[in-house]
Amino acid sequence: MLEGAPTKSTGTSWGNPEILNVLDQLPRTQRRTARQMLRAVAYAPIRREAERQRKQFETWCAGRGYLQAAETLGRS
């Protein structure tokens, strides 16, 4: 598979149901920021960028003590 191929064609795309599952693990005050970060993962133009965004989200979660949300993202 080409590195520059869109994530949707590589079979790794996920969307609103998965985002909602992760957001359910967060307090309401943090959901707006988390939603923006998760959309960046879901709509990244290439897989490498999606993985970078995903790691950034997991770091953000870990720094705030939301490990369950990071784990939920890992299962998606």
C-alpha positions as CSV (number, residue, x, y, z in Angstrom):
1,M,0.0,0.0,0.0
2,L,1.3,3.5,-0.8
3,E,2.3,5.6,2.1
4,G,0.5,8.6,0.6
5,A,-2.8,6.8,0.2
6,P,-5.8,8.2,2.0
7,T,-6.7,6.4,5.2
8,K,-10.2,5.7,4.0
9,S,-9.0,3.4,1.3
10,T,-6.6,1.5,3.6
11,G,-9.4,0.1,5.7
12,T,-8.4,2.0,8.8
13,S,-11.1,4.6,8.7
14,W,-13.4,5.1,11.6
15,G,-15.8,7.8,12.3
16,N,-18.6,9.1,14.6
17,P,-19.5,5.9,16.5
18,E,-15.9,5.3,17.5
19,I,-15.4,9.0,18.4
20,L,-18.5,8.9,20.6
21,N,-17.2,5.8,22.4
22,V,-14.0,7.6,23.3
23,L,-15.8,10.8,24.3
24,D,-18.0,8.8,26.7
25,Q,-14.9,8.1,28.7
26,L,-14.1,11.8,29.3
27,P,-15.7,14.5,31.4
28,R,-17.9,16.9,29.6
29,T,-15.6,19.8,30.1
30,Q,-12.9,18.0,28.0
31,R,-15.0,16.7,25.2
32,R,-14.8,19.7,22.9
33,T,-11.0,19.6,22.8
34,A,-11.0,15.8,22.5
35,R,-13.5,15.8,19.6
36,Q,-11.3,18.1,17.6
37,M,-8.3,15.9,18.2
38,L,-10.2,12.7,17.3
39,R,-11.5,14.3,14.1
40,A,-7.9,15.1,13.2
41,V,-7.1,11.4,13.6
42,A,-10.2,10.2,11.6
43,Y,-9.7,12.6,8.7
44,A,-5.9,12.5,8.4
45,P,-4.9,12.4,4.7
46,I,-2.3,9.6,5.2
47,R,-1.9,6.8,7.7
48,R,1.4,8.2,9.1
49,E,-0.4,11.5,10.0
50,A,-3.3,9.6,11.6
51,E,-0.8,7.6,13.8
52,R,0.9,10.9,14.8
53,Q,-2.4,12.5,15.7
54,R,-3.4,9.3,17.6
55,K,-0.2,9.3,19.7
56,Q,-0.7,13.0,20.4
57,F,-4.3,12.3,21.7
58,E,-3.0,9.4,23.8
59,T,-0.4,11.7,25.3
60,W,-3.0,14.3,26.0
61,C,-5.2,11.8,27.8
62,A,-2.4,10.3,29.8
63,G,-1.3,13.8,30.9
64,R,-4.8,14.5,32.3
65,G,-5.4,11.0,33.8
66,Y,-7.9,9.9,31.2
67,L,-6.3,6.5,30.5
68,Q,-9.6,4.8,29.9
69,A,-10.3,7.1,26.9
70,A,-6.8,6.3,25.5
71,E,-7.5,2.6,25.9
72,T,-10.8,2.9,24.2
73,L,-9.2,4.6,21.2
74,G,-6.7,1.8,21.1
75,R,-9.5,-0.8,20.7
76,S,-11.2,1.2,17.9
